[in-house]
């Protein structure tokens, strides 16, 4: 997972892995790795697959950008997270796409527009349009998420896992 600081990367992971939410902000230092097994139904091959996800939560501060490519090396996919209540984080999605694609040109990319519980539907619709226009060729999907309410949290991880497994 990559994105600017404070966009909710750690909160999305905690909601997905531990089924918990805390609105206390704790800045990630370096990288934190979480693990979760999920069951995927592969409709094209008519089989059920258990996928072991290793989720790398990368620090969002700009001083970390220099070593981020090292952590992204070999990743099958990425969740790029932006905070819809801070439009500058949405505007920087393209930078994160370029960073990931430069290291993993065949990797899957999903965008999570997080904290949708904090803004109105009209503003959200505009931000979704902006996100869809960024990196159209490389982005598999754009989701509106909320770590607080759980909206589309499981879906982003499952969609990314499906996309990566289908490339195998």
DSSP file (Angstrom, degrees, kcal/mol; ACC not computed):
  #  RESIDUE AA STRUCTURE BP1 BP2  ACC     N-H-->O    O-->H-N    N-H-->O    O-->H-N    TCO  KAPPA ALPHA  PHI   PSI    X-CA   Y-CA   Z-CA
    1    1 A X              0   0    0      0, 0.0    57,-1.9     0, 0.0     2,-0.3   0.000 360.0 360.0 360.0 131.9    0.0    0.0    0.0
    2    2 A X  E     +a   80   0A   0     77,-2.3    79,-2.8    55,-0.1     2,-0.3  -0.935 360.0 113.0-133.1 159.8    1.3    3.4   -0.9
    3    3 A X  E     -a   81   0A   0     -2,-0.3    79,-0.1    77,-0.2     3,-0.1  -0.856  64.4 -54.5 158.7 170.5    0.0    6.9   -0.6
    4    4 A X  S >  S-     0   0    0     77,-0.5     3,-1.1    -2,-0.3     5,-0.3  -0.115  71.6 -78.1 -63.6 166.5    0.7   10.2    1.2
    5    5 A X  T 3  S+     0   0    0     55,-0.9    -1,-0.1     1,-0.2    54,-0.1  -0.372 113.1  17.8 -65.3 145.0    0.9   10.3    4.9
    6    6 A X  T 3  S+     0   0    0     -3,-0.1    -1,-0.2    20,-0.1    -2,-0.1   0.620  83.0 120.2  74.1  14.5   -2.3   10.3    6.9
    7    7 A X  S <  S-     0   0    0     -3,-1.1    77,-0.1    74,-0.1    75,-0.1   0.648  88.5 -99.4 -86.1 -13.8   -4.5    9.0    4.1
    8    8 A X  S  > S+     0   0    0     73,-0.1     4,-2.5    75,-0.1     5,-0.2   0.660  75.0 139.1 108.6  19.8   -5.6    5.9    6.0
    9    9 A X  H  > S+     0   0    0     -5,-0.3     4,-2.1     1,-0.2     5,-0.2   0.955  80.3  42.8 -59.3 -51.2   -3.4    3.1    4.7
   10   10 A X  H  > S+     0   0    0      1,-0.2     4,-2.7     2,-0.2    -1,-0.2   0.883 113.3  53.1 -63.7 -39.1   -2.8    1.6    8.1
   11   11 A X  H  > S+     0   0    0      2,-0.2     4,-2.3     1,-0.2    -1,-0.2   0.888 107.8  50.6 -65.1 -39.1   -6.4    2.0    9.1
   12   12 A X  H  X S+     0   0    0     -4,-2.5     4,-2.2     2,-0.2    -1,-0.2   0.914 112.1  47.8 -63.8 -42.0   -7.6    0.2    5.9
   13   13 A X  H  X S+     0   0    0     -4,-2.1     4,-3.5     2,-0.2     5,-0.5   0.934 111.7  49.4 -64.0 -45.8   -5.2   -2.7    6.7
   14   14 A X  H  X>S+     0   0    0     -4,-2.7     4,-1.5     1,-0.2     6,-1.5   0.888 111.4  49.8 -61.2 -38.8   -6.3   -2.9   10.4
   15   15 A X  H  X5S+     0   0    0     -4,-2.3     4,-0.6     4,-0.3    -1,-0.2   0.913 117.9  40.1 -64.5 -42.7  -10.0   -2.9    9.3
   16   16 A X  H  <5S+     0   0    0     -4,-2.2    -2,-0.2    -5,-0.2    -3,-0.2   0.937 126.7  30.3 -72.9 -48.9   -9.3   -5.7    6.8
   17   17 A X  H  <5S+     0   0    0     -4,-3.5    -3,-0.2    -5,-0.2    -2,-0.2   0.930 136.8  20.5 -80.7 -47.4   -6.9   -7.9    8.8
   18   18 A X  H  <5S-     0   0    0     -4,-1.5    -3,-0.2    -5,-0.5    -2,-0.1   0.487  92.1-127.0-104.4  -5.7   -8.0   -7.3   12.4
   19   19 A X  S  <<S+     0   0    0     -5,-0.7     2,-0.3    -4,-0.6    -4,-0.3   0.869  70.3 122.8  58.8  37.9  -11.6   -6.0   11.8
   20   20 A X        -     0   0    0     -6,-1.5     2,-0.3    -9,-0.1    -1,-0.2  -0.894  44.5-164.5-128.5 157.1  -10.8   -3.0   14.0
   21   21 A X        +     0   0    0     -2,-0.3     2,-0.4    -3,-0.1   127,-0.1  -0.994   7.6 175.9-141.0 137.3  -10.8    0.8   13.6
   22   22 A X        -     0   0    0     -2,-0.3    -8,-0.1     2,-0.1    -2,-0.0  -0.997  22.6-153.2-136.0 135.1   -9.2    3.5   15.7
   23   23 A X        +     0   0    0     -2,-0.4     2,-0.5     2,-0.1    -1,-0.0   0.320  64.3 112.1 -91.5  11.6   -9.2    7.2   14.8
   24   24 A X  S    S-     0   0    0      1,-0.0     2,-0.6     2,-0.0    -2,-0.1  -0.718  70.4-129.0 -79.2 129.6   -6.0    7.8   16.7
   25   25 A X        +     0   0    0     -2,-0.5     2,-0.5     2,-0.0    -2,-0.1  -0.706  30.3 175.7 -86.7 122.0   -3.3    8.7   14.2
   26   26 A X        -     0   0    0     -2,-0.6     2,-0.2     0, 0.0   -16,-0.1  -0.977  26.7-133.9-123.4 115.9   -0.1    6.7   14.4
   27   27 A X        -     0   0    0     -2,-0.5     2,-0.3     1,-0.1    32,-0.1  -0.488  18.9-125.0 -71.8 132.0    2.5    7.4   11.7
   28   28 A X        -     0   0    0     -2,-0.2     2,-0.6    30,-0.1    32,-0.2  -0.608  18.9-148.6 -75.8 134.5    4.0    4.3   10.1
   29   29 A X        -     0   0    0     -2,-0.3     2,-0.8    30,-0.1    -1,-0.0  -0.928  64.0 -37.6-106.6 116.9    7.8    4.4   10.3
   30   30 A X  S    S-     0   0    0     -2,-0.6    29,-2.7     2,-0.0     2,-0.3  -0.603 115.0 -26.2  75.1-110.0    9.4    2.6    7.4
   31   31 A X  E     -D   58   0B   0     -2,-0.8     2,-0.4    27,-0.2    27,-0.2  -0.998  48.2-161.2-143.2 143.9    7.3   -0.4    6.5
   32   32 A X  E     -D   57   0B   0     25,-1.7    25,-3.1    -2,-0.3     2,-0.5  -0.995  15.0-151.5-124.1 132.5    4.9   -2.6    8.5
   33   33 A X  E     -D   56   0B   0     -2,-0.4     2,-0.3    23,-0.2    23,-0.2  -0.900  13.6-177.9-110.5 129.0    4.0   -6.0    7.1
   34   34 A X  E     -D   55   0B   0     21,-2.5    21,-2.9    -2,-0.5     2,-0.4  -0.846  11.2-149.6-118.5 158.5    0.6   -7.7    7.8
   35   35 A X  E     +D   54   0B   0     -2,-0.3     2,-0.3    19,-0.2    19,-0.2  -0.984  19.0 164.7-131.7 139.7   -0.5  -11.2    6.6
   36   36 A X  E     -D   53   0B   0     17,-2.0    17,-3.0    -2,-0.4     2,-0.4  -0.952  25.3-140.9-153.9 136.0   -4.0  -12.5    5.8
   37   37 A X  E     -D   52   0B   0     -2,-0.3     2,-0.3    15,-0.2    15,-0.2  -0.792  24.5-178.2 -92.8 137.1   -5.3  -15.6    4.0
   38   38 A X  E     -D   51   0B   0     13,-2.6    13,-3.1    -2,-0.4     2,-0.5  -0.965  24.6-126.1-133.3 153.5   -8.4  -15.2    1.8
   39   39 A X  E     -D   50   0B   0     -2,-0.3     2,-0.4    11,-0.2    11,-0.2  -0.865  26.3-168.8-100.6 128.4  -10.4  -17.6   -0.2
   40   40 A X  E     -D   49   0B   0      9,-3.8     9,-3.5    -2,-0.5     2,-0.7  -0.948  15.7-145.3-118.5 135.5  -10.9  -16.7   -3.9
   41   41 A X  E     -D   48   0B   0     -2,-0.4     2,-1.0     7,-0.2     7,-0.2  -0.901  13.3-151.9 -98.3 117.3  -13.3  -18.3   -6.3
   42   42 A X  E  >> -D   47   0B   0      5,-3.3     5,-1.6    -2,-0.7     4,-0.9  -0.778  11.0-172.6 -91.9 101.7  -11.7  -18.4   -9.8
   43   43 A X  T  45S+     0   0    0     -2,-1.0    -1,-0.2     1,-0.2     3,-0.1   0.811  79.7  55.0 -68.1 -31.3  -14.7  -18.3  -12.1
   44   44 A X  T  45S+     0   0    0      1,-0.2    -1,-0.2     3,-0.1    -2,-0.1   0.845 119.4  31.5 -73.0 -31.9  -12.6  -18.9  -15.3
   45   45 A X  T  45S-     0   0    0     -3,-0.3    -1,-0.2     2,-0.2    -2,-0.2   0.391 103.4-127.2-104.5   2.0  -11.0  -22.1  -14.0
   46   46 A X  T  <5 +     0   0    0     -4,-0.9     2,-0.3     1,-0.2    -3,-0.2   0.919  68.3 117.2  52.9  49.9  -13.9  -23.2  -11.9
   47   47 A X  E   < -D   42   0B   0     -5,-1.6    -5,-3.3     2,-0.0     2,-0.5  -0.957  63.3-124.8-143.0 161.8  -11.7  -23.6   -8.8
   48   48 A X  E     -D   41   0B   0     -2,-0.3     2,-0.4    -7,-0.2    -7,-0.2  -0.928  28.5-169.3-109.4 131.5  -11.3  -22.2   -5.3
   49   49 A X  E     -D   40   0B   0     -9,-3.5    -9,-3.8    -2,-0.5     2,-0.6  -0.951  17.1-143.9-123.0 137.8   -7.9  -20.8   -4.3
   50   50 A X  E     -D   39   0B   0     -2,-0.4     2,-0.4   -11,-0.2   -11,-0.2  -0.907  22.1-162.0 -98.6 123.1   -6.6  -19.8   -1.0
   51   51 A X  E     -D   38   0B   0    -13,-3.1   -13,-2.6    -2,-0.6     2,-0.8  -0.881  11.9-147.0-108.0 135.5   -4.3  -16.7   -1.3
   52   52 A X  E     -D   37   0B   0     -2,-0.4     2,-0.5   -15,-0.2   -15,-0.2  -0.889  20.1-156.5 -99.3 109.1   -1.8  -15.7    1.3
   53   53 A X  E     -D   36   0B   0    -17,-3.0   -17,-2.0    -2,-0.8     2,-0.6  -0.743  11.7-165.5 -90.8 130.8   -1.6  -11.9    1.2
   54   54 A X  E     -D   35   0B   0     -2,-0.5     2,-0.7   -19,-0.2   -19,-0.2  -0.962  16.0-161.0-109.5 110.5    1.5  -10.1    2.5
   55   55 A X  E     -D   34   0B   0    -21,-2.9   -21,-2.5    -2,-0.6     2,-0.6  -0.835   3.8-158.9-102.9 115.9    0.4   -6.5    2.8
   56   56 A X  E     -D   33   0B   0     -2,-0.7     2,-0.9   -23,-0.2   -23,-0.2  -0.847   2.2-158.3 -97.8 118.2    3.3   -4.0    3.0
   57   57 A X  E     -D   32   0B   0    -25,-3.1   -25,-1.7    -2,-0.6     2,-0.3  -0.845  16.3-158.0 -97.6 102.4    2.2   -0.7    4.6
   58   58 A X  E     -D   31   0B   0    -57,-1.9   -27,-0.2    -2,-0.9   -55,-0.1  -0.656  23.4-104.0 -90.5 138.1    4.8    1.8    3.3
   59   59 A X        -     0   0    0    -29,-2.7   -56,-0.2    -2,-0.3   -30,-0.1  -0.230  25.3-146.3 -53.1 140.4    5.4    5.1    5.1
   60   60 A X        +     0   0    0    -32,-0.2   -55,-0.9   -56,-0.1     2,-0.2   0.423  57.6 114.1 -96.7   1.7    3.8    8.0    3.3
   61   61 A X  S >  S-     0   0    0    -57,-0.2     3,-1.8     1,-0.1     4,-0.4  -0.481  70.2-126.9 -77.4 145.7    6.3   10.8    4.1
   62   62 A X  G >  S+     0   0    0      1,-0.3     3,-1.4     2,-0.2     4,-0.3   0.781 105.7  67.6 -63.3 -28.6    8.2   12.2    1.1
   63   63 A X  G 3  S+     0   0    0      1,-0.3     3,-0.3     2,-0.1    -1,-0.3   0.708  98.4  55.6 -64.5 -16.7   11.6   11.7    2.8
   64   64 A X  G X> S+     0   0    0     -3,-1.8     3,-1.4     1,-0.2     4,-1.1   0.614  80.0  91.1 -88.2 -15.4   10.9    7.9    2.4
   65   65 A X  H <> S+     0   0    0     -3,-1.4     4,-0.7    -4,-0.4    -1,-0.2   0.782  76.5  64.8 -56.3 -31.3   10.3    8.1   -1.4
   66   66 A X  H 34 S+     0   0    0     -4,-0.3    -1,-0.3    -3,-0.3     4,-0.2   0.848 112.4  31.6 -62.5 -35.6   14.0    7.4   -2.2
   67   67 A X  H X> S+     0   0    0     -3,-1.4     4,-1.1    -4,-0.2     3,-0.9   0.523  94.5  92.0-100.7  -6.1   13.9    3.9   -0.7
   68   68 A X  H >X S+     0   0    0     -4,-1.1     4,-1.8     1,-0.2     3,-0.6   0.879  78.8  61.2 -55.6 -41.8   10.2    3.0   -1.5
   69   69 A X  H 3X S+     0   0    0     -4,-0.7     4,-1.2     1,-0.2    -1,-0.2   0.850  99.0  58.0 -56.4 -32.7   11.1    1.4   -4.9
   70   70 A X  H <4 S+     0   0    0     -3,-0.9     3,-0.3     1,-0.2    -1,-0.2   0.908 108.6  44.7 -61.8 -41.9   13.2   -1.2   -3.0
   71   71 A X  H << S+     0   0    0     -4,-1.1    -1,-0.2    -3,-0.6    -2,-0.2   0.794 111.5  53.5 -72.2 -28.5   10.2   -2.2   -1.0
   72   72 A X  H >< S+     0   0    0     -4,-1.8     3,-2.3     2,-0.1    -1,-0.2   0.667  79.8 118.1 -80.6 -16.9    8.0   -2.3   -4.1
   73   73 A X  T 3< S+     0   0    0     -4,-1.2    31,-0.1    -3,-0.3    -3,-0.0  -0.272  85.0   7.9 -54.7 125.7   10.3   -4.6   -5.9
   74   74 A X  T 3  S+     0   0    0      1,-0.3    -1,-0.3    29,-0.3     2,-0.2   0.429  88.3 146.5  84.8  -1.3    8.6   -7.9   -6.8
   75   75 A X    <   -     0   0    0     -3,-2.3    -1,-0.3     1,-0.1     3,-0.1  -0.497  41.6-152.2 -71.0 135.5    5.1   -6.7   -5.6
   76   76 A X  S    S-     0   0    0     -2,-0.2    32,-2.2     1,-0.2     2,-0.3   0.706  74.1  -7.6 -78.2 -20.4    2.3   -8.3   -7.7
   77   77 A X  E     - b   0 108A   0     30,-0.3     2,-0.4     2,-0.0    32,-0.2  -0.985  60.6-140.3-166.4 170.0    0.0   -5.3   -7.1
   78   78 A X  E     - b   0 109A   0     30,-2.5    32,-2.4    -2,-0.3     2,-0.6  -0.998   8.7-146.3-143.5 144.1   -0.5   -2.1   -5.2
   79   79 A X  E     - b   0 110A   0     -2,-0.4   -77,-2.3    30,-0.2     2,-0.6  -0.965  19.9-158.5-105.0 118.3   -3.3   -0.3   -3.5
   80   80 A X  E     -ab   2 111A   0     30,-2.9    32,-3.0    -2,-0.6     2,-0.4  -0.885  12.6-158.8 -99.4 121.3   -2.8    3.4   -3.9
   81   81 A X  E     +ab   3 112A   0    -79,-2.8   -77,-0.5    -2,-0.6     2,-0.3  -0.843  14.4 177.5-109.5 135.4   -4.7    5.3   -1.2
   82   82 A X  E     - b   0 113A   0     30,-2.4    32,-3.1    -2,-0.4     2,-0.7  -0.940  29.2-124.5-128.9 154.6   -5.8    8.9   -1.2
   83   83 A X  E >   - b   0 114A   0      3,-0.4     3,-2.2    -2,-0.3     6,-0.3  -0.889  12.8-154.7-101.5 113.0   -7.8   10.9    1.4
   84   84 A X  T 3  S+     0   0    0     30,-2.5     3,-0.2    -2,-0.7    -1,-0.1   0.686  93.9  61.4 -65.0 -17.0  -10.9   12.5   -0.3
   85   85 A X  T 3  S+     0   0    0     29,-0.3     2,-0.4     1,-0.2    -1,-0.3   0.532 104.7  52.0 -85.2  -4.5  -11.0   15.2    2.4
   86   86 A X  S X> S-     0   0    0     -3,-2.2     3,-2.0     1,-0.1     4,-0.7  -0.830  70.7-169.7-129.9  92.3   -7.5   16.3    1.2
   87   87 A X  H 3> S+     0   0    0     -2,-0.4     4,-2.2     1,-0.3     3,-0.4   0.743  80.8  68.9 -59.3 -26.2   -7.6   16.8   -2.6
   88   88 A X  H 3> S+     0   0    0      1,-0.2     4,-1.1     2,-0.2    -1,-0.3   0.822  95.6  55.9 -62.7 -28.5   -3.9   17.2   -2.9
   89   89 A X  H <4 S+     0   0    0     -3,-2.0    -1,-0.2    -6,-0.3    -2,-0.2   0.824 107.5  48.7 -72.7 -29.5   -3.5   13.5   -2.0
   90   90 A X  H >< S+     0   0    0     -4,-0.7     3,-1.5    -3,-0.4     4,-0.3   0.892 108.0  54.6 -71.6 -41.0   -5.8   12.7   -4.9
   91   91 A X  H >< S+     0   0    0     -4,-2.2     3,-0.5     1,-0.3     4,-0.2   0.779 104.6  55.2 -63.5 -26.7   -3.8   14.9   -7.2
   92   92 A X  T >X S+     0   0    0     -4,-1.1     4,-1.6     1,-0.2     3,-0.5   0.413  77.2  97.0 -88.9   2.6   -0.6   13.0   -6.3
   93   93 A X  H <> S+     0   0    0     -3,-1.5     4,-2.4     1,-0.2    -1,-0.2   0.902  79.2  57.8 -56.3 -41.1   -2.1    9.6   -7.2
   94   94 A X  H <> S+     0   0    0     -3,-0.5     4,-2.5    -4,-0.3    -1,-0.2   0.860 102.7  53.8 -60.9 -35.3   -0.3    9.8  -10.6
   95   95 A X  H <> S+     0   0    0     -3,-0.5     4,-2.3    -4,-0.2    -1,-0.2   0.906 109.8  47.5 -63.0 -41.4    3.1   10.1   -8.9
   96   96 A X  H  X S+     0   0    0     -4,-1.6     4,-2.5     2,-0.2     5,-0.2   0.881 110.6  51.9 -68.3 -38.0    2.4    6.9   -6.9
   97   97 A X  H  X S+     0   0    0     -4,-2.4     4,-3.1     2,-0.2     5,-0.2   0.941 111.0  47.8 -61.8 -47.0    1.3    5.2  -10.1
   98   98 A X  H  X S+     0   0    0     -4,-2.5     4,-1.9     2,-0.2    -2,-0.2   0.903 111.2  51.4 -60.6 -42.4    4.5    6.2  -11.9
   99   99 A X  H  X S+     0   0    0     -4,-2.3     4,-0.9     2,-0.2    -2,-0.2   0.951 115.6  40.2 -59.9 -51.2    6.6    5.1   -8.9
  100  100 A X  H >X S+     0   0    0     -4,-2.5     4,-3.0     1,-0.2     3,-1.0   0.938 115.5  50.5 -65.2 -47.0    5.0    1.6   -8.8
  101  101 A X  H 3< S+     0   0    0     -4,-3.1    -1,-0.2     1,-0.3    -2,-0.2   0.792 103.4  60.3 -64.5 -28.6    4.9    1.2  -12.6
  102  102 A X  H 3< S+     0   0    0     -4,-1.9    -1,-0.3    -5,-0.2     3,-0.2   0.809 117.1  31.6 -68.3 -27.6    8.6    2.1  -12.9
  103  103 A X  H << S+     0   0    0     -3,-1.0     2,-0.3    -4,-0.9   -29,-0.3   0.805 136.2  23.8 -95.9 -37.0    9.5   -0.9  -10.6
  104  104 A X    ><  +     0   0    0     -4,-3.0     3,-1.9    -5,-0.1    -1,-0.2  -0.674  63.3 173.5-132.1  76.1    6.7   -3.3  -11.6
  105  105 A X  T 3  S+     0   0    0     -2,-0.3    -1,-0.1     1,-0.3    -4,-0.1   0.737  84.3  44.1 -61.0 -22.7    5.4   -2.4  -15.1
  106  106 A X  T 3  S+     0   0    0      2,-0.1    -1,-0.3    -5,-0.0    -5,-0.1   0.358  89.8 117.0-101.7   5.0    3.1   -5.5  -15.1
  107  107 A X    <   -     0   0    0     -3,-1.9     2,-0.3    -7,-0.1   -30,-0.3  -0.323  68.9-110.3 -72.9 155.9    1.8   -5.1  -11.6
  108  108 A X  E     -b   77   0A   0    -32,-2.2   -30,-2.5    52,-0.1     2,-0.4  -0.666  29.8-158.6 -87.3 140.2   -1.9   -4.5  -10.8
  109  109 A X  E     +bc  78 139A   0     29,-0.8    31,-3.2    -2,-0.3    32,-0.8  -0.979  11.9 178.8-124.9 128.6   -3.0   -1.1   -9.5
  110  110 A X  E     -bc  79 141A   0    -32,-2.4   -30,-2.9    -2,-0.4     2,-0.5  -0.991  18.1-144.2-125.1 137.7   -6.1   -0.3   -7.6
  111  111 A X  E     -bc  80 142A   0     30,-2.5    32,-2.9    -2,-0.4     2,-0.6  -0.870   8.6-163.2-102.9 131.8   -7.0    3.1   -6.3
  112  112 A X  E     -bc  81 143A   0    -32,-3.0   -30,-2.4    -2,-0.5     2,-1.1  -0.952   6.3-159.5-114.2 111.8   -8.7    3.6   -2.9
  113  113 A X  E     -bc  82 144A   0     30,-3.3    32,-2.6    -2,-0.6     3,-0.3  -0.798  31.1-163.3 -87.8 100.8  -10.3    7.0   -2.4
  114  114 A X  E     +b   83   0A   0    -32,-3.1   -30,-2.5    -2,-1.1   -29,-0.3  -0.372  53.3  38.2 -94.9 164.2  -10.5    6.7    1.4
  115  115 A X    >   +     0   0    0     30,-0.4     3,-2.1   -32,-0.2     4,-0.2   0.813  58.4 156.6  70.4  36.1  -12.4    8.6    4.2
  116  116 A X  G >   +     0   0    0     29,-2.2     3,-0.9    -3,-0.3    30,-0.1   0.673  63.5  73.1 -65.7 -15.1  -15.6    8.9    2.1
  117  117 A X  G 3  S+     0   0    0      1,-0.2    -1,-0.3    28,-0.2    29,-0.1   0.577  91.8  59.4 -71.7  -8.0  -17.6    9.3    5.3
  118  118 A X  G <  S+     0   0    0     -3,-2.1     2,-0.3     2,-0.1    -1,-0.2   0.544 101.9  50.0-100.2  -8.5  -16.1   12.8    5.7
  119  119 A X  S <  S-     0   0    0     -3,-0.9     2,-0.1    -4,-0.2   -34,-0.1  -0.855  82.9 -99.8-130.8 165.9  -17.3   14.5    2.5
  120  120 A X     >  -     0   0    0     -2,-0.3     4,-2.1     1,-0.1     5,-0.2  -0.395  35.2-109.8 -83.2 162.0  -20.6   14.9    0.6
  121  121 A X  H  > S+     0   0    0      1,-0.2     4,-2.4     2,-0.2     5,-0.2   0.824 113.5  56.8 -59.3 -37.1  -21.7   12.9   -2.5
  122  122 A X  H  > S+     0   0    0      2,-0.2     4,-1.5     1,-0.2    -1,-0.2   0.938 110.5  42.1 -64.6 -48.3  -21.3   15.7   -4.9
  123  123 A X  H  > S+     0   0    0      1,-0.2     4,-2.0     2,-0.2    -1,-0.2   0.888 113.6  54.5 -65.7 -38.7  -17.6   16.4   -4.1
  124  124 A X  H  X S+     0   0    0     -4,-2.1     4,-2.4     1,-0.2    -2,-0.2   0.907 103.6  54.9 -61.3 -42.8  -16.9   12.7   -4.0
  125  125 A X  H  X S+     0   0    0     -4,-2.4     4,-1.9     1,-0.2    -1,-0.2   0.888 108.3  49.5 -59.3 -40.5  -18.4   12.2   -7.5
  126  126 A X  H  X S+     0   0    0     -4,-1.5     4,-2.1     2,-0.2    -1,-0.2   0.909 111.1  48.6 -64.9 -42.7  -15.9   14.8   -8.8
  127  127 A X  H  X S+     0   0    0     -4,-2.0     4,-2.6     2,-0.2    -2,-0.2   0.860 108.5  53.8 -67.4 -35.2  -12.9   13.2   -7.1
  128  128 A X  H  X S+     0   0    0     -4,-2.4     4,-2.4     2,-0.2    -1,-0.2   0.915 108.3  50.8 -63.5 -42.5  -14.0    9.7   -8.5
  129  129 A X  H  X S+     0   0    0     -4,-1.9     4,-1.5     2,-0.2    -2,-0.2   0.922 110.5  48.9 -59.1 -45.5  -14.0   11.3  -12.0
  130  130 A X  H  X S+     0   0    0     -4,-2.1     4,-0.8     1,-0.2     3,-0.3   0.931 111.6  49.0 -59.9 -47.0  -10.5   12.7  -11.4
  131  131 A X  H >< S+     0   0    0     -4,-2.6     3,-0.7     1,-0.2    -1,-0.2   0.877 108.5  53.4 -63.2 -38.8   -9.2    9.3  -10.2
  132  132 A X  H 3< S+     0   0    0     -4,-2.4    -1,-0.2     1,-0.2    -2,-0.2   0.821 106.3  53.7 -65.4 -30.2  -10.7    7.5  -13.1
  133  133 A X  H 3< S+     0   0    0     -4,-1.5     3,-0.5    -3,-0.3     2,-0.5   0.657  92.6  87.9 -80.0 -14.5   -8.9    9.9  -15.5
  134  134 A X  S << S-     0   0    0     -4,-0.8     5,-0.1    -3,-0.7   -43,-0.0  -0.733 109.2 -15.2 -88.3 126.4   -5.5    9.2  -13.9
  135  135 A X  S >> S+     0   0    0     -2,-0.5     4,-2.1     1,-0.1     3,-0.7   0.852  74.3 173.4  55.6  42.7   -3.5    6.3  -15.3
  136  136 A X  T 34 S+     0   0    0     -3,-0.5    -1,-0.1     1,-0.3    -2,-0.1   0.829  72.4  52.1 -52.8 -39.1   -6.4    4.7  -17.1
  137  137 A X  T 34 S+     0   0    0      1,-0.2    -1,-0.3     3,-0.0    -2,-0.1   0.867 117.2  35.9 -68.2 -36.0   -4.3    2.0  -18.8
  138  138 A X  T <4 S+     0   0    0     -3,-0.7   -29,-0.8   -30,-0.1     2,-0.5   0.714  95.5  90.7 -93.0 -21.8   -2.7    0.8  -15.6
  139  139 A X  E  <  -c  109   0A   0     -4,-2.1   -29,-0.2     1,-0.2     3,-0.1  -0.656  50.4-168.5 -87.5 124.2   -5.5    1.1  -13.1
  140  140 A X  E     -     0   0A   0    -31,-3.2     2,-0.3    -2,-0.5   -30,-0.2   0.897  68.8 -16.4 -73.4 -43.5   -7.7   -2.0  -12.6
  141  141 A X  E     -c  110   0A   0    -32,-0.8   -30,-2.5     2,-0.0     2,-0.4  -0.991  50.6-136.9-160.8 158.4  -10.3   -0.2  -10.5
  142  142 A X  E     -c  111   0A   0     -2,-0.3     2,-0.3   -32,-0.2   -30,-0.2  -0.995  26.5-173.5-122.4 126.9  -11.1    2.8   -8.4
  143  143 A X  E     -c  112   0A   0    -32,-2.9   -30,-3.3    -2,-0.4     2,-0.6  -0.894  23.4-137.1-119.5 150.0  -13.0    2.3   -5.1
  144  144 A X  E     +c  113   0A   0     -2,-0.3     2,-0.3   -32,-0.2   -30,-0.2  -0.944  39.4 179.1-103.0 121.6  -14.5    4.7   -2.6
  145  145 A X        -     0   0    0    -32,-2.6   -29,-2.2    -2,-0.6   -30,-0.4  -0.773  28.7-164.9-125.1 162.6  -13.6    3.4    0.9
  146  146 A X     >  -     0   0    0      5,-1.5     4,-2.3    -2,-0.3     5,-0.4  -0.872   7.0-167.7-146.5 114.1  -13.9    4.1    4.5
  147  147 A X  T  4 S+     0   0    0     -2,-0.3    -1,-0.1     2,-0.2  -139,-0.0   0.820  93.4  57.2 -66.1 -29.3  -11.8    2.4    7.1
  148  148 A X  T  4 S+     0   0    0      1,-0.2    -1,-0.2    -3,-0.1  -125,-0.0   0.940 120.5  24.2 -67.4 -48.8  -14.2    3.8    9.8
  149  149 A X  T  4 S-     0   0    0      2,-0.1    -2,-0.2     4,-0.0    -1,-0.2   0.662 103.9-121.0 -91.9 -17.4  -17.4    2.3    8.3
  150  150 A X    ><  +     0   0    0     -4,-2.3     3,-1.7     1,-0.3     4,-0.5   0.452  49.1 168.5  90.5   1.4  -15.8   -0.6    6.5
  151  151 A X  T 3  S-     0   0    0     -5,-0.4    -5,-1.5     1,-0.3    -1,-0.3  -0.292  71.6 -20.9 -56.9 121.8  -17.1    0.5    3.1
  152  152 A X  T 3> S+     0   0    0     -7,-0.2     4,-1.7     1,-0.1    -1,-0.3   0.587  98.0 126.6  56.4  16.7  -15.5   -1.4    0.3
  153  153 A X  H <> S+     0   0    0     -3,-1.7     4,-1.3    -7,-0.2     3,-0.3   0.971  76.6  40.7 -67.6 -52.7  -12.5   -2.4    2.5
  154  154 A X  H  > S+     0   0    0     -4,-0.5     4,-2.6     1,-0.2     5,-0.2   0.894 112.1  59.7 -60.5 -38.0  -12.7   -6.1    1.8
  155  155 A X  H  > S+     0   0    0      1,-0.2     4,-2.8     2,-0.2     5,-0.3   0.876 100.8  52.4 -60.7 -40.5  -13.5   -5.5   -1.8
  156  156 A X  H  X S+     0   0    0     -4,-1.7     4,-1.9    -3,-0.3    -1,-0.2   0.919 114.0  42.5 -65.1 -41.5  -10.2   -3.6   -2.5
  157  157 A X  H  X S+     0   0    0     -4,-1.3     4,-2.4     2,-0.2    -2,-0.2   0.906 116.5  47.6 -71.3 -41.0   -8.1   -6.4   -1.1
  158  158 A X  H  X S+     0   0    0     -4,-2.6     4,-2.9     2,-0.2     5,-0.2   0.917 111.8  50.1 -65.6 -43.2  -10.1   -9.2   -2.8
  159  159 A X  H  X S+     0   0    0     -4,-2.8     4,-2.3    -5,-0.2    -1,-0.2   0.915 112.5  47.2 -62.3 -43.1  -10.2   -7.4   -6.2
  160  160 A X  H  X S+     0   0    0     -4,-1.9     4,-2.3    -5,-0.3    -1,-0.2   0.925 112.8  49.0 -64.2 -43.9   -6.4   -6.9   -6.0
  161  161 A X  H  X S+     0   0    0     -4,-2.4     4,-2.7     2,-0.2     5,-0.2   0.929 111.4  49.5 -61.9 -45.7   -5.8  -10.5   -5.0
  162  162 A X  H  X S+     0   0    0     -4,-2.9     4,-2.4     1,-0.2    -1,-0.2   0.930 111.2  49.9 -56.6 -46.9   -8.1  -11.8   -7.9
  163  163 A X  H  X S+     0   0    0     -4,-2.3     4,-0.8     1,-0.2    -1,-0.2   0.901 113.0  45.6 -61.9 -42.5   -6.3   -9.6  -10.4
  164  164 A X  H >< S+     0   0    0     -4,-2.3     3,-0.5     1,-0.2     4,-0.4   0.907 112.7  49.9 -68.9 -41.5   -2.9  -10.9   -9.2
  165  165 A X  H >< S+     0   0    0     -4,-2.7     3,-1.3     1,-0.2    -2,-0.2   0.883 106.3  56.0 -65.5 -38.3   -4.0  -14.6   -9.2
  166  166 A X  H 3< S+     0   0    0     -4,-2.4    -1,-0.2     1,-0.3    -2,-0.2   0.754 101.7  58.1 -66.7 -22.6   -5.4  -14.4  -12.7
  167  167 A X  T <<        0   0    0     -4,-0.8    -1,-0.3    -3,-0.5    -2,-0.2   0.615 360.0 360.0 -80.2 -11.9   -2.0  -13.2  -14.0
  168  168 A X    <         0   0    0     -3,-1.3    -1,-0.2    -4,-0.4    -2,-0.1   0.491 360.0 360.0 -73.6 360.0   -0.3  -16.3  -12.7
